[in-house]
């Protein structure tokens, strides 16, 4: 099997991330763990040999994963990192020590996976999905490679997500908001219940600050399952000492003591919260005997990078990539732009999926924007630019409709002055398309 054949096989699996029709009516048939458990059983249950930090939530999952991964690597551990989506290369989803799975290793893993997938399709209800296949492939890869820890991001929800077959060393729940309501529920309480589905009996949990309905649900689930809960904002406090472009300095106090002068080289106070969740999660690992000295926490936080999240890739005009696609992430983006940059005009290159709250996200972004190029990514569920224009044309922002994302970006760059700021936002798939257009690699080769 060649690398191209391996990728083609994975992409032939049913992919609800890219499906253009809603899947809420298929929830009970599609989103359950029987296939995943059967698939892993055929692979020898590799997930049972892994020590995992399992991260769910609406906003900030990837950033928390990146912070935890960086801290553990700074402590000398070999770390698997499983996240989504891939911005430029699908192999970004499966990394060890922040290097993508090598192409020959991917071929090996697909060759191991394929007969198991075909057997499950014959013997268990329903075909294996792309996300299930990728998740099983990742577990098998990490077990074969003998990593010390796996930092594992939930794909959708938590309770019925394909990753939720692990018994983690620590679980983390980031900020919860409204998303995928057709699948997860239409109230924060129901959504939080799905996210808290990753909580396991007797396994510790850390949570970001939540709205009261969500936090009450998380507390209830943790109490039912005898899981210690550490809350940022109650058990863990932080104080920001310095905010400047590309850098935050803060103090943090938690159950294991006080850190003074922690530094992250990213923008937005929401990232300080994400860093606090990560430090608390690592603290729970340390309570289980993990070797993570204080200096590793400091250096790990400072060295953390995460593509597509307030990523500055150009100057004069300033060019920022941030895949804000929810109300909360859009609010965080606007706050970060106001706090971290000085600019004459904000020019948006905006594209978003049809299943997102397009009007809501736009109403947040338009408060700061002067010009917006409405476009679409190559993602099948991307909203049509003309449809977006008709939805949001009652605005003081100067709107441009450009079907092709690369052309939209080039027009934005041609219009921008040296003191302006161009922000590409709305979808990580749009970020990925423009990273490919600009020749920016998202991660290093393995």
N, C-alpha and C positions, 0 to 999 in steps of 0.2 A: 504494500500500500504506500502510495506517495503522500506527501504532506497535503497536496491539493485534494487528493481523494479523501483523506481523513477529514479535512474541513468540510468538503461537500457532504460527506456522510452525516456529520454533526448537524449541518444546516438543513438536512433533509428531515430531521426530527420535527414534530409538530411544535411550533414556537408561538406561545401566547403573548410573549413580549411584543411580537411584531404583527400579531393578528389584527386585522382591520375590523372584525366584528366583535361585539361584546361577548364576554365569557361568563357573565353572572349566572345565566341559566344553566351553565355546565358545571357550576362550582362543585356539587356533590360528586359528580363523575370524574372531574378533572383534578380538582385540588384535594387529594387525599394521599396518604402515605403508603398504601399497600404496594404500589408499583415500586416505590423507592426502596422499601425494605426488601422486597423480592430481588430487586436488581443488586443491592448491596450484599445480600446473602450469597448470590452467585459469584460475587467478586471476593468473597471471604470476609465480609463485614469489616472493611478497612476502617470505617469511622469509629469502631470500637477501640481502635489502637491509637487514637488521636486525643491530645489534650487541647480542647477548643475553648476559645472565647467567642461566644455567640452574640451577635449584635442585631437587634431589631429596632424599628422606629420609623417615623415618617421623614424626618429631616436630620441630617448629620451622621447617618450610619457609616457612610464611606469615610468621612473625616475621623470619626472615633476609631474605626478599624485602622486607618493609617497611623494615628497617634500610638495606639497600642502596639502595632507591628514595629514601629520605629523604636519605641522604648525597649521592647524585648530584644530586638536586634542589637541595640546599644549595650545591652547586658550580656551579649555574647551568645544568645540563643539563635538557633536556626528556625526560621518562622515561615510557615505557609500563609499566604494571604489570598482569600477568595472573596471577590467583590464583583459588582456589575454596575453598569454595562462596561464593555470594552470601548474606549473612545476611538482608537485608531486600529487596534488589532484585537481580535477575539481572545488571544492568548493573555491579554492583560488581566482577564478574570482569574487566572490560575498562576500564581507567582510563588516563588521561594526566594526569600531575602531580596524582595523587590525586583526580581528578574523574572521575566515571562517564561513559562514553560518552553523549553527548546522545541524546535519543530520535530526533531527525531523522537523526543520523548512524547510529544502529542500523538505521533503516529503509533508508537508503542501502546499508549493508553487507549486509543481508539480500537486498535486490534484486539485488546483485552476486553473492551467494553462491548463491541458489536455483537458477538454471539450471545452475550447476556441480555442485551436489549431485545434481540430477536426472540429469545426464549420467553422473556417476560411478556412480550406482545402476544405470544401464542397462548400463554398459560394464565395470565393475570388480566383483570379488567382494564382494557384500554391500552393505547400505545404510549410508550415512554416519550415524554416531552423533551424539548431541547434543554430546558433548565434542569430537569432531573438527570439527563445524560451528562451534562457538564458537571453537575454537583457530584455525581457518582465517580466520574473521571477524576475530579479533583481529590476526593477522599482517597481513591486508590493511589493516585500519584503521590500524595503526601505521605501515605503509609509506606509505600515502597521506598521513598526517599528518606524516611526516618527523621522527619522534622521534629523539633522539640514542642512546638505549639502551632496551632492553626487559628488564625483570626478569621472569623466566618461571618459574612454579611448575609442576612435574610434577604430573599428575593422579593417576596410579596407577603405582607401580613406577618405571620409567625406560626400560628397553631398548625396550619396545614401546609406550610412551606416545605419544600423538599429538603432543606437543610435541617429541619426539626426532627431528625432521627438521632441526633447526637445527645449525649449527656455531658454538658459542658462543665469545665472547671468553674467558669464564671459566665453569667449572662449580663448583657447591658441593653437598656432600652433608652433610645434617644428621644428627642422631642416628638410628640405625637400630634398630628393634625388630621384634617380631612383629606383622604386619598382613597382611590379604588372603592368608593362607597357602595357600588353595586355588588362587590364581593365581600368587603369587610364590614359593611353596615353603615347606617346613616347618622349614628351618634358617636360622640367621642368615647362614651362608655363601651359601646360595642367594638369600635376600632381598637381601643386599648385592650379589650379582652382578647382580641385576635393577636395583638402584639405580645401580650403577656403569656400567650400560649407557649413561648419558648422557656418559661420558668419551669425548672425541674425540681423534683422532691429533694429538699435539703441542700440545694446548690445555690450559692450566693448570687445576688442580683444588685446591679447599680442602675439607678434611673436618673436621667436628666430632669430638671424642673418640668412639671406638667401642669396643665389646667386641672382644676380640682376633680372633675368627673373622671379624667384619665388616671390621675394619681390614686384616687379612691379605689379604682378597679385594680390597679397594680398592687396596691397594699393588700387588698383582699385576696388576690391570687397567691401572693407570697405567703400570707398567713396560712392559707389553706394547705400549701405545699411545704410548709416548714422551711421556707427559703429566707435567709437573712437578706434584708433590703437596706441598701445604703442610698440615700437620696442626696443628690447635689442640690444645694439650697437649704437643706436642713442638717444633714449629717456632715456634709462637705460644703465649706464656704470659700469664696474667692473674692479678692479685691484687686481690681485692675489699677496698676500704678502708672503705666505709661501706654499711650496709644500713639502710634505714628505709622506712616505708610509702610506696610509690609512687616509690621512688628507690634507685638503686645507683650508687656511685662506685667506679671501678676503674682500675688501671693495666694497660697492655697492651704487651708487647714482642714484636716479630716481625721478619721478615727486613728490613723497611724502616725499622726503628728502634723507638723507644719513645714511647708516649703516656702521659702522666700525667694523672690526674684526669678520665678519660672518665666521662660521666654518661648513664644511661638512666633515664627516668621510667616504670619498670615494675617489677613485682615478680617475684621468683623468680630464683635463681642460674642456672637454665637459660637465662634471658634474657640473662645476661652472656655465656654461651657462644655463644648465637645472635648477639649483637652482635660477639663476637670473630670468628666465621665471616664476618660481613658485612664487617668492617674488613679482614680478610685478603683477601677477594674483591676489594674495592676496591683494595687494595694491588697485586694482580695486574693489575688494569686500569691502574693508574698505571704499572706497569712496561711496559705497552704504549703509553704516551704519553697516557693520559687525564688531563685537567686536574681534579684533585681536591685542593685545598689542605688542610692539616691542620685549619684552622678549619671547613671544610665537614664533615669527619669528626666533629668535636666537635659542631657545631650539628645535623648530621643525626641523630646518635644521640640527642641530647637531645630533639629535636622529634618523634621517631618515636612514632606512635600506631598501634594495631592493634586494631580492635573485636573483642570476644568473647574476648580473651586477657587475663585478670586485669584486666578493665575494671570500675572502680568507678563505679556509676551512681546510688548513693543512700547516704544517711547516716541513722543513728538510725531503724531498724537499717541497718547497712552492707549494701549490696547489690552483689555481685560476679558478673560474668558470665565464665565460662571454659569453653570447649568441650572439656574433657578427656575423651577417648574411648579412650585406650590406657593400658596399665599405666604406662608412663613418664610420660605427661602427667598421670595421676592422682597419681603420686608427686610430680611437680613442683608440682602444685596444692596438695597437703597441705603440702609444705615452705614454699611461698610464703605460705599462710595462717598457718602457725605463726610464720614470721619477720616477716611484714609487718603483722599485725593483732593487736589485743587484743579479745576478745569473751567474753561469758558462754556463749553456746551457738552451735554451728554448725548451721544449718538448711539442708538441701539441697533443691533442686528438681531431681530427677534423672530424665533420660530419655535413652535410648541406642538405637542401632540393633541389630537382631537379629544382624548379622554381626560385632559387636564381642565382646570377651571380657568379657561382662557381669559374671560372677562375679568375675573377677580385678580389674576396675576397682572394683567395689563393695567388695571386701575391703580395698582401699587406702583408699577414702574413709570406710568405716565406722569406722576407727581414730580419726578426728577428729570425726565427726558425732554430734549428739545427736538430731536429728529429721530424717527424710527424707520428702519428698513424692514418691512414684513416679508419673510421668506419661509422656505421650508427645507428641512433636511431630507436625506435619502430614506429616512425611516418610514415604513409604509403607513404608520398611523399619524404622520405629520399633517397638521391642519393646512388647508389651502390658503395661501396668502390673500387671495381676493376675498375668501370667506371671512378671514380675520379682519380685513379692512371693513367689510360691511358690518361686522359685529362691534367694532370699536371706533368708528369714524367720527363719533361725537367727542372730539378731543382737541385740545390746543396744540398737540404735538404734530409737527409736520410729518406726514406719512408718505412713504414710498413703497410700492409693491413691486418686488423683484422675485420671480419664481425660483431662480437658481441661487443657491446659498453663496457660492463662490463669487458670483457676479454681484450679489447684494453686498458682500463684504468689500469688494473692490470699489464699488460705487460709494460706500460709506467712507472708505479710506481716501478716495478722491475728493469728497466733500469736506472732510475734516481739516481743520487748521491745526497747527502744531501744538496749541494749548487746549485742544479738545480732547475728550475721552471717548473711545469707541468701546462699547461693551457688547459682546456676543452672549446672548442668554436665551433662556426658555426651554432648552432641551440639551441633554448631554449628547444626543445624536448629532445635533447641529454643531456643537463644540467639536465633536470628532471629525465631522466633514471638513470643518475649517482648519483643524490641525493638520489633516492630510493635505489640504490645499496649500498650507503654509510650510509643509515639510517638517512639522514639529513632532518628534516621537513622544509618545505618552509614557513609555516605560523602557527599561533596558532589556536587551536580549539575554536569555539565559545561557 
